[in-house]
Amino acid sequence: MDFNVKKLASDAGVFFSRAMQFTEEKLGQAEKTELDAHFENLLARADCTKNWTEKILRQTEVLLQPNPSARVEEFLYEKLDRKVPSRVTNGELLAQYMTEAANDFGPGTPYGKTLIKVGETQRRLGAAERDFIHSASINFLTPLRNFLEGDWRTISKERRILQNRRLDLDACKARLKKAKAAEAKAALWSDEVEKAEHELRLTQTEFDRQAEVTRLLLEGISSTHVNHLRCLHEFVESQTNYYAQCYQYMLDLQKQLGRFSGTFVGNAESTSPPAATSPPAVAAATLPAVPTIPVVPTIVGVPNTVAESVLNPNEVKPPASGTRKARVLYDYEAADSTELALLADEMITVYSLPGMDPDWLIGERGNQKGKVPVTYLELLS
């Protein structure tokens, strides 16, 4: 019992001494031991790493799960160490609604058929989104969260201990200074000087030891950056695969819809598949610009020989100049005899003719010739 009382009294005395030293430093009435410039740089770098890691983590969570209620639910499950229940993605829910609507409208009708095809694509997009979120959570969010909840907490704890050791050291320096000033007035204070010097040596040793421990932890921030760099590459890889999947799914859908676009009301006379009428933004970033050729207008009652030649590519002759080489990005199955089937990574010759839809070109491979969609090509200079 007496031991516990003495320990509490000692702890209270240490706390009071630190509080006094801290207050006097803030008031400019006490000296403060300064850390070297390298140590201060390590501290600033660690704080910067922690702050930006928090911001990147939070915003990535918003990117992967925009619904704040869902994020709170996932956070609670994580804190309770329980598995987060599987949640239907928006794409999968939309696919379900489209399929049910198609069954009500009639799966054999043009609208019903289209709803089924679009719904299936939305289901595939939703599944790809789920895989991306899962991959990004494991390979990117988890390492960032582990740093904040593990390494950073350890660093913060050791920094607090170092701060206390510094306050103890500066308090001992202040007591020694007072003891020496009193010794100059009375020899009775010589024992106080010796005691203050002994305490100063002990606190200096403890401060130096704690400074070295903290320094090693702060220098480990460089390894943290290397680890986060690797995780960032994995995140980019997952995101790239996800968007590539989405892009391919939409190209496939456009191709499927183009095959029976003539059954749509108001589109019975369409001769060009709508599969390439609105190229996605991804293609714009990959494909070089194709020179625009003025469209030859059609005059009522007058045959448009140019348009007819476009519909019969086997009968047209390549222009004397303006042909280009192109690399095929994806496999393409010809919808009819006017189109040329493509295989990924093969090289073909392409050119345009007056009056052609700008989203299509004439492609040649040996003796074979036919229309090809621009979105499936990488045009080479």
VONUBA-521401 format. One record per residue: x, y, z of N, C-alpha, C in turn; residue in one letter. Coordinates in steps of 0.1 Angstrom, whole numbers, plus 5000, padded with zeros to 4 digits. Layout:
N
XYZXYZXYZA...
This chain:
381
500849885000500050005000500950125000M501950135009502850245010503550264996D503950144990504650154977503850224967F502550184966501650244956501450394958N501350424971501150574974502350654969V503550594972504850664969504950674953K504550564946504650564932503650674926K502450674932501550774927502050914929L502650934941503151074944504351104935A505151004932506251024922505751064908S504750984904504251014890503651154890D502951184901502351324901503351424900A504551404907505551504907506251514894G506451404887506951404873506051484864V504751454865503751514856503751664858F503851704871503751844875505051914869F506151844871507451904866507451924851S506851824843506751834829505851954825R504651954832503752064829504352204831A505052214842505752344845506752384834M507552274830508552304820507852344807Q506852274803506152294790505552434790F504952474802504252604803505352714802T506452704809507452804809508152814795E508252704788508752714774507752794765E506452764766505552844759505552994762K505853024774505953164778507253224776L508153144771509553194768510353214781G510053144791510753164804511653044807Q511752954798512652834800513352794787A514552744788515252694776514652564771E514752534758514252414752515352344744K515552214746516552144739516052124724T516752164715516352154701516852034694E516051964686516551854679517351894666L518251814661519051854650518151864637D518751924627517951954615517451824608A518351724608517951604601516751534608H516751544622515651484629514351554627F514451694626513351774623512751744609E513651714600513151684586512451544586N512951454594512351324595510951334601L510851424611509551444617508551504607L508951604600508151674590507751574579A508651494575508351394564507351294569R507451244582506551154587505151214588A505051334593503751404594503151414580D503951454570503351474557502851334551C503651234554503251094549501951054556T501751084569500551044576499351124570K499551254569498451334564497951294550N498851284541498451244527497951104526W498451014534497950874534496550874538T496150954549494850964553493851014542E494351124536493451184525493251084513K494351024509494250924498493350814502I493550764514492750644518491250684518L490950794524489550834525488850854511R489650924502489050954489488950824481Q489850734482489850604475488550524480T488350534493487150464498485850524492E485850664490484750724484484550684469V485750674463485750624449485150484447L485550394456485050264455483650244460L483250324470481950314475481350454478Q480750514468480250654469479150664480P478450554483477350564493477950574507N477750694514478250704528477750604538P476450574536475850484546476450344544S476750304532477450174530478850174535A479550294534480850294540480850284555R479850354561479750344576479450194580V478650134573478249994576479549904574E480249924564481549844562482549874573E482549994577483550034588483149964601F481849954604481349894616481649744616L481449674604481649534603483149514605Y483949604600485449584601485849594616E485349694623485749714637485249594645K484149534642483549424649484249294644L485249304635485949184630484949084624D484049134616483049044610483049064595R482748964587482848974573481649064568K482049154559481049244553480149164543V478849174545477949094536478049144522P477949044512477949074498476849174494S477249274487476249374483476049384468R474849384463474549394448475049524443V475749524432476249644426475049714418T475249844415474249914408474049854394N475149804388474949744374474249614375G474449534385473749404386472249434389E471949534397470549564400469849614388L470549694380469949744367469749624358L470649534357470449414349469249334353A469049324366467849254371466549324366Q466549454368465349524364465049514349Y466149524341465949514326465449374322M465949274328465549134325464049114328T463649164340462249154344461349234335E461849354330461049434321460949364308A461949304303461949234290460949114291A460849044302459848934303458448984303N458249104308456849164308456549214294D457449284287457149334274457149234263F457849114266457949014256459348994252G460048884256461448874252461648854237P460548834229460748814215460548944207G460149054214460049184207461349254206T461449344196462749414195463249484208P462249544215462549614228462949514238Y462249404239462549304249463949234246G464249214233465549154230466649244234K466449374231467449474235467649484250T466549484257466649494271467449374277L467249254272467949144276469449154274I469749194261471249214258471849314266K471249434268471849544276471849504290V470849434295470849384309472049284312G472249194302473349104304474749174305E474849284296476049364297476249434310T475149484315475149554328475549464339Q475049334338475449234348476949204348R477449204336478949174334479749294339R479249414336479849544342479849544357L478649504363478549504377479549394383G479649284377480649184382482049234381A482349304370483749354369483949464379A482949544382483149644393483349574406E482649474409482849404422484249344423R484749284412486149234413487149344415D486949464408487849574409487849624424F486649644430486549694443487249594453I487049464451487749364460489249374458H489749384446491149384444491749514449S491149624447491649754452491649764467A490649704473490549704488491749624494S492049504488493049424493494449474490I494749514478496049554473496449694476N495449784479495749924481495249984494F493949964497493350024509493949954521L494049824521494549754533495949794537T496949804528498249844532498249994538P497450084532497450214537496850224551L495750144553495050134566496050074576R496749974572497649904582498750004586N499250084577500250184581499650284592F498450334589497950434598497550374612L497150244612496650184624497850104631E498950084624500050004630501250094632G502050114621503350184621503150324627D502150394622501950534626501650544641W500850454646500550454660501850434669R502650344664503950314671504850444671T504950504659505750624658505150734667I503850754667503250854676503550824690S503450704695503750664708505150704712K506150664704507550684707507850834706E507150914698507351054698506851124711R505751074716505251124729506251094740R506750974740507750944750509051034749I509451054736510551144734510251284739L509051334737508751464742508751474757Q508351364763508451364778509851354783N510651274776512151274780512751404778R512351474768512951614766512551704776R511251704780510851794791511551754804L511751624807512451584819513951644818D514551624806515951674805516051824807L515151904801515152044803514852084817D513952014823513652044837514852024846A515651914843516851884851517851994849C517952044836518952144833518552274841K517252304842516852424849517152404864A516852284870517152264884518652284887R519452224878520952234880521352384879L520752454870521152594869520752674881K519652644887519152714899520052674911K520452544911521352494922522652554922A523252574910524552644909524452784912K523352854909523152994913523053004928A522452914934522252914949523652874956A524352794949525652754955526652864956E526452954946527353074946527053164959A525853154964525553234976525753164989K525653024989525752955002526352814999A527352775006528052645004527052535008A526052555015525052455019524352385008L524452444996523652394984524552304976W525752274980526652184972526052044970S525351994980524751864978523651864967D522851974967521851994957522451994943E523552054941524252064928524651924923V525251844933525651714929524451624925E523351634933522151564930521551604917K521551734914521051784901521851734889A523151734891524051684880523851534878E523651454888523351314887522051294879H520951364883519751354876519851394861E520651494859520851544845521451434836L522451364842523151254835522151144831R521351114841520351004839519351044828L518751164829517751204820518351224806T519651264805520351284792520451144785Q520851044793520950914788519650854782T518550874790517250834786516750904774E517051034773516651114762517451064749F518751044750519451004739519050864734D518750774743518250644739516850654732R515950734737514650744731514750814718Q515650914717515850984704516350884693A517150794697517650694687516550604682E515750554692514650464689513650544679V513350664682512350744674512950764660T514250794660514950824647514850704638R515050584643515050464635513650434629L512550464638511250454633510950554622L511350674624511150774614511850744601L513050694601513750654589513050544582E512250464589511550354583510450404574G510150534574509150594565509550574550I510850574548511250544534510850404529S510850304538510350174534508850174532S508150264540506750274538506450334524T507150434520506950484507507150384496H508150304497508450194487507250094487V506750054498505649964499504350024493N504150154496502950224491503050244476H504250264471504550274456504150144449L504550034455504149904449502649884449R502049914460500549904461499849994451C500450114449499850204439499950144425L501050084422501150014409500049904407H499849834418498849724418497449784416E497149904423495849964421495650014407F496650074401496550114387496350004378V497049894380496849774372495349714373E494849714385493449674387492449764380S492749894381491849994375491949984360Q493149964355493249944340492549824335T492649714342491949594338490449614338N489949684349488549704350487949784339Y488649894336488149984325488249914311Y489349834310489549764297488349664295A487949594306486849504306485549574302Q485349684309484149764306484049804291C485249854286485249904273484949784263Y485549674265485349554257483849504257Q483349504269481849474271480949564263Y481249694263480449784256480649774241M481849744236482049724222481249604217L481349494225480549374222479049404221D478649484231477149524231476749604218L477549704215477349784203477249694191Q478149604190478249514179476949424178K476549374189475349294189474049374186Q473949494191472849584188472849624173L474049634167474049684153473549574144G473549444148473149344139471649344136R470849394146469449394143468849544145F469749644142469349774144468249814134S468149744122467149764112465749744117G465649664128464249634132463749744141T464549844145464149954153463250044146F462250094152461250194146462050314142V461950364130462550484126463950464121G464450334121465850314117465950204107N464750184100464750074090465650084078A465950214075466850234063468250254067E468650234079470050244083470950144076S472050184070472950094063474250084071T474550164080475750154088475450114102S476150004107475849964121476150074131P475250094141475550204150476650174160P477350054158478350014167479450104168A479650184158480850274159480350424157A479050454159478550584157478950674168T479250624179479750714190480850644197S482150654192483250594198483450634212P483750544221484050574235485250664236P485350734248486450824250487750744250A487750614254488950544255489650534241V488750514231489350494217489950624213A489350744217489950874213491350884218A491650824230492950844236493950754229A493450644221494350554215494550574200T493450604194493450614179493850744174L494750754165495050884159493850934151P493851064148492751134141492751084127A491551054122491351014108490851134100V491551164089491151284081489651274078P488951384079487551384076487351414062T486451334055486251354041484751404040I484551504032483151554031482251454026P481051444032480051344028479351394015V479251304006478551343993477051333996V476251443994474851443996474151353987P473051303991472151213983471051303977T470851293964469851373957468651273954I467451313959466351233957466151203942V465951073939465751023925467051003917G468151043923469451023916470250923923V470750813916471450713923472750763929P473150733941474350773947475350663945N476150673934477150573930478250553941T478550663948479550653958479150563970V477850593974477350513985477150373981A476850343968476650203964478050133964E479050213961480450153961480850113975S480450203984480850173998480150044003V478950023999478249904003478749783996L479549793985480149683978481649703978N482349693989483749723990484649643981P484149523977484949433969485149493955N484249583951484249643938485049773937E485349833949486049963949487549943948V488250043943489650043941490250143952K491350103958492050193968492550313961P492450423968492950553962494450553960P494850633951496350633947497150673959A496650763968497350793980496350803992S496850794004495950804015495650674022G496350564017496150434025497150434037T496750364047497550364059497550224065R498550194073498550064080497850084093K497249974098496549974110496749844117A496849844131496949724139495549704145R495149584144493749544150493849524165V493049594172493049594187492249474193L491149444186490249334191489749254180Y489349124183488749044173487449104169D487049094156485849144151485249054141Y483949014143483248924135482449004125E482648974112481849054102480349024103A479549134103478149114104477549074091A478149114079477649074066478749064056D478449044044479449024033480249154030S479649274034480349394031481449434042T481549354053482449384063483649274063E484749314069485949234069486149184083L486149054086486449004099487849034103A488149054116489449094121489849004132L491248994133491848924144492749014151L492749014164493549104173495049084169A495649204168497149214166497549194152D496649164142497049154128497149294122E497949304111498149434104497349434091M496649544089495849554076496149694070I495749704058495749834051494349894051T494250024054492950084055492950214047V491750254043491650384036490150424036Y489850544034488450594034488050644020S486750644018486250684005485250794007L485050883998484050993999482650934001P481950994011480650954014480550844024G481650794029481650684039481350744053M480750664061480550704076481950714081D482250834088483650854093484050754104P483150674109483450574119483850444113D483850434100484150314093485250344082W486050234079487050244069486950124060L487650124049487750004040489049944044I489049814048490249744052490549634042G491849614039492349514030493349424037E493249294034494149194040494349094028R495449104021495649024010494649053999G493948943995492848953985491448983991N491448994005490149014011489949164014Q488749214013488449354014487049374021K486949474029485649494035485649614045G484449654049484349764059484849714073K485549804080485949774094485749894102V485349874115485049994124486350054129P486450184130487650254134487950224149V486950204157487150174171487950044174T488049964164488749834166490249844161Y490649964157491949984150492850084157L494150054156495150154160495850204147E495450324142496050364130497550404132L498350354122499750384123500150484113L501150564116501650664107502450604096S
